[in-house]
Each structure stands twice: as C-alpha cells, then as structure tokens.
Amino acid sequence: MKGLSKSRYTTFCQCPKALWLKVHNPLTVDPALQARFEAGNEVGDLAMGLFGDFVDVTVPGVDGRLNLAAMIERTKEEMARGTNNICEASFAKDNNYCAVDILRRNGDGWDIYEVKSSTSSAGEEATNPDKFVKYAVDIAYQRWLLEQCGVKVTGTYLVTLNRDYVRQGDLDIQQLFNILDLKDLVNNEYLKVPAQVAQAQQVLQQQGEPARQIGDHCSTPYGCAYWNYCAQQQGLPSDNRPTVFDLYRLRSAKKLDFFNAGKITFEDIRSEVLSDIQRMQVDCTLNDTEYINKSGIEDFLSGLSYPLYFLDFETMQPPVPLFDNSKPYQQITFQYSLHYIEHEGDPLLHKEFLAPSDGTDPRRALAETLCNNIPSNACTLAYNDPFEKGRIRELAALYPDLSAHLMNIHDHIQDLLVPFKSGFYYVPAMGGSFSIKSVLPALFPNDPELDYHELKDVQNGGDAMTIFPQLAKMTDSQEVQRLRNSLLAYCHLDTLAMVKVWEKLREVVK
C-alpha cells in the first residue's frame, strides 16, 4: 500500500526522503527494535481498559497484515451501535488512513487518545510542552482525517506511562498511565496538516528518490535508520576509514558543520582546531601510531589494591513494572559476573549469578549473593562505573538490611574506563570509542577467546536485556537452558575483558 498512514505522515514531517525510502527501500527490523515494538504493543493493550468496557476492531488479514477494509467497516458499525470506547478505530479517505488507539465517545463527538510507551509526569504537557510536539504531529493528522470522514473531534489526548508510579501488589492501570491534554499543541500542528498531506502524497507517488542533505533532522525527533545510506551518498566513506563522526566528544552540530563543508575524513580535518584527545585521535590514526601516557596509567593503577574484583551487571527495563517497588522502565538487575584475584600473583577466579527463569523478582537474591561474594573494603573495578554504582544504590535503598554492605561495595568501586577517556592510552583501532566493545578488540585483535561475535545468541547488553524476560514465557526447557548458558557466557566475557584490559595497562607501563 502506498497510502499515507499516521506513521508515514510523521516520517514525512521529519524527512520526505525517509518516507520515500521507507516505502520503496524498506529495511529489515532488527531484533532489538522488534522487542521495542512488542513492548509498545503490551502498553497499548493495557491502555485499552482505561475507560472500562471497550471494543477492539482489529481484524488480522490472511497474509499477517491487518485487514484495513474490515477494520474501517467495523468502526462504522460500532460508532452507529453506540459503543463508547473503540480501540484501533480505523478511518480512510483519499488514500489517507489512520487507526486511533482509543476513540472515546464524548456527547455528540469523539475524543482521540494516542497511546505511547514513553513516560511522563502528570501535567508535564504544561511545564515541558516541547517534549510532546512530536506526538501532537501524529494526533493532528488523526484529527484531520477523522474530520475529513465526517467525525466530530472534541478532544485530543496523549496517554503515556506514569514515570512516578511505583507498583505495589496488583497492577493499577489508572495509576500506571498519565492522560495529557494536547489541545493547544495539536491545534498548532493541525493547521499544517492539509499542505503536508498533499506533499507527502506526492512523495509517495514519485518515481525518483528525493534529495535531502543530512542534518539535525536525521536524529530529531527520532533516529533515522537510513542515516548511513544517505551519508554515504554524500561522501561518507563506505570502508572503515574514520570520519568526523568518530571524533570523541565532538558536538553533533560541529560534526555536521564539518561534514557539510566537505571535511569528512581525518585527513580533511588535520589542520582543524580540536581538543587534546581529538587531536591525539587524529594524529594516531593518520600516523598509525599508538599513544601511551605511562604516568597517567601508573597513577590509575596505583589506586587499585588486592583483593581485586571485576564486576559487570546485566539488567532489563520492562516498560510495565513487573515487581513490587519498581517503576516503568526501571533497571532491574538480574545477572552479574565477577572475576577476582585474591593476592598479587594468585590465579584468576570467577563467580556469577543469574536469576531463575520463573519470572520472580531477581533483585533480593542477587543483592544477597553479591554481598556474600564481595567482602567489605575490597577494591572493585567496573567499566563505566556510574551504571554499576547506580544499580547498587537502588538495591541498597530497596533492602535496608543489606544497605551497609552494598554501599561499602559501592564506595570501593573504581572505573576502568578512566585511563581511556582521560586520553592515557589510545590506539587507532579504537575508532574514537572507549567502550569495552571497542577497546577490547583494539588491544587484542584476532583473539577468538575475546571476540564477542563468536558468542551465540547474546553478543551485547541489548540482547541480554531482550532475552532474559522472555525465558519466563518459554516452555521448552532445553531452549531455556541454552539461552541461560548464552547469557552466562556473555556476562563472563564482559568481566574477562576487563581483566585482560587491566593486564594490558600493567604491561604497557612496565
């Protein structure tokens, strides 16, 4: 179908070229994005019950797609029948289509409720209206199309998850959701709809791909899946040569300024004004040399002591809180890996925790095991320690009886990222990124034991976050065990990687 839906309309408003590509050159949806879609569907299904009884007019088609014609007909029937709440209420006219998440009768008119899996606080539309403009664009299109179909629209609302809701007992959907009145924002966007619909329809029908220079619109309000495609059309190297977009901590606007001025590769910006770390990055890359600040590394290493622990957490972020004392999208720690060395010259040892796959709250057992595995006053290394420290503070607040020990662990954590983000050690293969996924292969190229791509099922934190909550719904015990083994292998490599990086730091200063 080359008609205009509400998602295609919002894509057009961000970038006409993205709309054309979305229709004529669709991309495969990656598993992480698919997981977000499914999470959004879960939120939408819960929101259907906000106003009591409802009728969902969704009609699946035989090909797996929706039967739009049947949904439109069912919507007419329910509106005529006097149904008060119609979910996925569908309308079409002149090759424009939309499905309203919740259409609620209001006197002789109807209110539109658009459901999003994002979060808000009550009344935030008044205090931070800019945040909701992107949703007003979507709702304005729906209002316009419904009015084109002869429907009187009396209200336009956004339904989001309430970021301040803390689950206690059964899920309370009245507290779980915020309803925000976007009348003023929608009114403003509504005026633009007729012209933009006409332009979007022209883009859908044209044979050639529209031209568009990359810019802020590539990431605002949403990141575009076609960024690499468009950037390569405009000069971004298709090989692995570093570019201005790889420069460490350079503002996005400055990167775009360089790019649009034709200064794309490191060779192009050799003479530009850069920060010390950026200059080091460019010089090392162009000269194929590494940079080592031995005194800086030695200062960092001198602050470490035995027993020395290497800690990494894995978490999930369910949009709908699963457990008591948790909020929407709260990080729920379900796993850790712990490598450690008791004394100088001792063998490397390992402990780990992975919560059961039965859907129960993993946090208490994890916190207790962590306290048993890391003694008081032990020096612990994390990579980008604000993440691990944040999870430990949450656990300490949740379990007062464990708080003293947990906060002792917290207070003795040091960050293995420091030598790299401080510019003490750089090799060109890091590519301007100091994440463990970039540093490890740069320091240990061609080592299969340290290659995340050799892992099965779980190769990054996003995979772990997606897979673990799915285990509770699986019935094949062998499949569950296989995936648990994959989770353990991934987290194990995260801390083994830290050990190897620490050893490398020690090696280069000797």
N, C-alpha and C positions, 0 to 999 in steps of 0.2 A: 504494500500500500504506500502510495506517495502522497497521501493526505497529511494534513497538519494536526498533530496531537498536542497536548499541553507540554509534554516533554520536548517535542521537536520545536515548539514555539519558544520555550525558554532557551533551548540551544541556539536558535536563530538570534535571539536577543543578545546573547553573549558573543556569537560569531557566526555569520552566514556561511562561511566556508565549512565550519564544523558541522552545520546542519547538512550541507550537501554531502560531505564525506560520510556522515552517519548513515545516510540513505544509500549512497552509491558505492561506498567502500567500507562496509561495516567491519568492526574488529571483533575478535573472539573475546568473550568476557572471561577475565582471569578468575581463579577460584576465590581470591580474597574479595574481589568486587561482588561476586555471586553471593558470598556469605553476607555481605552488607545488604544486598537486595533481600535476602531471606530474612535478615533481622528486621528490615523495614516492613516486610510483609507481616511479620509477627506483631509488630507495633500496630500496624493498620488493622489487623484482625481484632486486637483487643479494643481499639478505639471504637469499633462498630457498636459496642454495647454501652457507650457513654450516655445515651439518652433513652435507654430502655429497649423495648422491642424494636426490631428493625427487619427489613427485608434486603438481602443481598442479591442483586440481579446479575451477578457474574454468570456467564454461560461459556464454558470451555468449548472450543472447537475440536473437530476430529484430528486436526493437524498439530494440536498442542497450543495453538494460539487461541485468543478469545474470539467468540462469535459476536462481533460487534453489532451486527444487524439484530440478532436476537436480544442482546442486552438493551438496545435502544427501544425495541418493542416492549420488552418487559418493564422498562422505566415508564413508558407511557401508561401502561396498564396499572402500575402501582400508584402513579400520581392520580389517575382517574378513580381508583378504588378508594382513595382516602388514606393511604399509608402515610404515616407521619415521618418515618425515617427510612430513607432508601440509600443503601450503600452501593458504591460503584454505579450510581445513576448516570446513564450514558446518553449523549446527545451528538447529533451530527447535522451539518448543513454546509453546502457548497464546498465539499471536500475538506471541511474542518471537523475535528472530532475531539471530544473530551469525556472522561469519566470522573464524576465528582465523588470523592471519597465518602462523604456523608452529605446527603441532601435532606434538610430538615424543614418540615412544613412550619410556616410562621404566618398565621392568619390567612390572607389571600395570596401570600407569596412564599418564597423559599429561601432558606439560608444555606450558604455554601460553607462547608467545613473541610479544609485541606489538612490532611494528617501527615506530619513529618516525624521521622525518628530522631531528629535533633532535640536539643534540650533548651529550656528557657526557665526563667523565674517569673512568678506571677507579676503582671503589669509591666514586663520588660519592654513591650512594644512602645510604651510611652517614654521610657528612660533611655532606650537604645534603639530607636527606630531604624537606623541604617542597617542593622543586623537582619532585618526582616524584609528588606526591599526585594531580595531575590525571590522570596515566597509570594510577595504581592504581585510580581510579574506573572507568575503561574496562575494565581487566583483571578487576576484581572482578565486573563484570557478566558477562563471558565465563565466568569460573569458575562463577558461579551457574547460568548457563543450561546449561553442559555437564553440571553435576551434576544439573540437572533432567532432562536427557536420558539419565541413567544412566552418564555418563562419569566415571571416577575421575581427578581432577586432582591431580597430585603436585607440581607446581611452577609458579610464576608469574613470568615474566621479562620484562624490557623490553630491547629491542635498539635502541641508538642509534648514531649516528656518533661515532667517537672524535675528539674535538677536537684531540688531541695527535698524531694520525697525520700524518706527512709522506710524501707519495708519492715513491718513488724507483723508477723503472722500472715494471714491470707492477703493476697494482692488486692489492694484497694484502687480500682481504676479511676475512681473520682479524684483521688489524691495523686495518682500516677501521672495524670495529664494536666496540662495548662491549656486553657482556651483563650486565645488572644484575638482581640478585635482589631482587624487591619483595615478598617473602613477608609481612613484617610490615605494610607499608603496605596490601597487598591484604587481609590478614586483617581489618584495621580497617574498610576500606570494605565488605568482604563482608557484615558484619553489617547494613549499612544497605540492602542491595540489595532484599530482598523488599518492604519497605514502599515504597521509591521506585519500584520497577517497577509496583506496584499504582497508585500515584498518577499515574505517567506515563501508564499506560493510560487512566486516567480523563480526563486532559487531552487525549489523542489523540481520544477519542470525544466530548468535549463540543462543543456547537454554538457556544457563545459564546467570545469571546476572554478569556483570564484577565486579571485586573488585576494590575499589578505596578509599584510606584514605581521609577523609575530610581535606581541606586545603584552601589556598588563592583562588584556582580556584572555590571554591563554591560561591564566590561573585564577581569574576573578570573574564571577564568584565561585567557579568550580574549576578544578584542574582538568585540562583537556587531554584526552587520550591520543590526539593526533599531533601533539607538540613536536615530537621528533620528526615526524613526517614533514611537517611544514618547515621546521627549522633547517632540515637537510635540503629542502627545495631552495632555501635562501642562503645556502653557503655553509651550513654546519657540516663538518667532515663526517662521512659515513663510517670511517675507520675509527680506531680508538685514540686518535690524537687528542690531547687535552685542549679544551677551549675555555673561553671566558666563563662559561657556565660551571666550570670545575674549580674556579678560584675560591679559596677558603674564605668564608665570611665576607664576601663581597655582596653588597645590596643588590637585590633583583633589578631594581631600576637602573643601577650602574651597569650591570651585565647587559641589559637590553640596549643601553646607550652605546656601549662598545660594539655590540653585535650589529646594530643598525647603522653604525658608522663604518662597517666593514672590518672592524678589528675583532677577529673571531678566534684565531689560534693564539697560542702563547708567543709565536714568532711575531704576530701582529702587534702584541702589546708589550714587547720587550722594553720599550722606552717610556712606557706609561708610569704615572705615579701610583704606587701600590703600597700596601702595608708591608712590614718586615717579613711576615710569614708568607704573604703572597709573593713578594719578591724572591724569597728563598725557593718557593714552589716553582716559579717560572724559571729561575736560573738552574735549579737542579734538573728540571725536565729538559731544557734546551741543551744543557751540557752533559746530560746523562750521568750525573753525579749524585751522591747522597750527602746529606748534611747531618753531622753529629755534634751536639754541644755536650761534651763529656761532663763538664762541671755541673750543668743543669741536671743531667741524668743522675750523676752521683748524689747531688743534693736530694733528689727524689728518693733514690734507693736508700739513702742513709736514714730516712724516716720510717723505714719498714723494720719489723723485728719478727723473731720466731717465738711461738709457732705462727706460721703464716698461712692464712686461709684465702681461697679464691672462690668467690660466691657469685652465682647468677640465678635470677628468678625468671620464671615464666608465668604469665598472667593471662586471664581472659577478661573481656569487658562486655558483659551482657547488657544490651540496652534496657531490657526489662529485668529489674533486680530479682535474682533467684533466691536469695537468702535473707534472713533477718539481719538488720543492721547493715544494709547495703543500699546504695543509690543507683539510679540509672547510669550505666557506663562506668561504674566504679571498677578500678583494677582489682581483680580477685586473684590472689597468688595461689597457684595450685601445684607448683613444682619448684624445686631448686636442685642445683648441682654444687658440690663442694669438694674441690681438691685442696689438699693441705700438706704441709711439711712441718714436722714437729721441731726439728733442730737442723742446723746447718749440716748438710751432707746426708741427711736422712732420706729414705725413699719417699717418693710421691704417693700419697694415699688419697682415697676418694670415698665420699659418702653422698647419698642422694635421697630425694623424697619426691614421690609422685602420688598425688591424691588418688583414692579409689575412683572407679569409673561409674559409681552408682548415683551420681547427681547430688550427693550430700555436700554441705559446706566444707571446703577443704582447709579453711584458714586456721582453726584451732589446732588440728593435728600437725599442720605444717609449722606453726609457731612453736609448739612444744618440742618437736623434733629438732628444729633449728637451735633452740636453747640447749638441748642435750648435745648437739654436735659442735657448737662453737663455745668454748669456755669463756668466762669473763676475762676482759682485758686483752683478748687475742687480737692481733693485727689482721685485719681482713681487707682484701682487695676486691673491688668491683670495677667494672668498666662502664664509665659514665655513672658515677655513684648516686646522683640525685634520684635515679629510678629505684635502686635497691633501698636507699635510705627512706624514700617516701613510703614504700610498702611496709618497711619495718615500723615506721611511725604509726601507720594505720593499724597494724597488728597490736602495737603497744597500747593504743587508745582503746582498742576493742577488748583486750584481755588485761585488765589491771594487775592480775596476779603474776603475769609474765612480763609486765612493763619494765621493771628494773633491769632484767637480764637483756631483754630486747633492745632497750635504749643503750645498754652498755655495748652491745654489738654495734649498734648504730654509730655510737660516738668513736668507735675504733676502726671505722671503715675509711679506707683511702682509695683514691681514684687512679686507676692505671691509665686512664686517658690523659692525665696531666702532662706527661712528658711529650706527648704528640701534639696536643692542642696548644702547648706552650712553645712549640717550634724547636724542641730539643733534638728531635730525630725525624728525618724525612728522607724518603726515597721516592723517586718519580712514580713508581708503580702504585703508590697510594692514591694518586689521582686527585689530590686535594681533599680527600675524605679521611677522617681519622676514626671511623667506626671500626669495630673489631673485624667486620666482614671485609674491610679494605686493607687494614694494617696487616692482618694475618697472611693473606696470600702475597702481599708485597714483601714481607720479611722471610716467608717460607714458600717460595714458588715451587710448583711441581711436586708438592708433598701430598700424596693421596690421603694420608692419615689426617691431614689438616684441611682437607678440601670439603667445604660444605656441600658442594654439588654432588659429592659421592654419597651423601646421605639419602635414605629413602623416605618418602612421604613428608618429612619435616626438614626444611632447609633454612628456615628463618623464623623469627618470633611470630610473624603473622600466621604462618602455617600452624604453629603450636596453639595460638590463640583460637584458631578456627576449629582445629581437630579435637581438642580436649573436650569441649562441651558436647560435641556430637557423640562421644563414646557412650554417654548415658542412654542414648536412644537406640543404640545398636543391639541386635540380638545374636549376632554371630560372635561367639566368644573368642574364636581364633583370630578373627579380624580385629577385635578389640585388643587382644594381646599383641598382635603385630604392630598396631598403631602405638600402643603404650611403649613397646620397645623402640620405636622410632622417636618418640618423644624423649625417652631417656638418652638415646644416642645423641640427639641434637643438643640437649642441655649439657650433657657430658662434654661435648666438643667445645661449647662456649667457655667452660672453665679451663679445659685443657689448653685452649687457645690462649687464655690469659697467662697460664703457667709458661707457655712457650715464649710469649711476648716478654714476660718478666725475665726469663732466662736470657733472651736476646739482649735486653737492656744491660744486664750484668756483663754479658760477653763483650759488648762494644766499648765498655769503659775500662776493660782490663787491658 
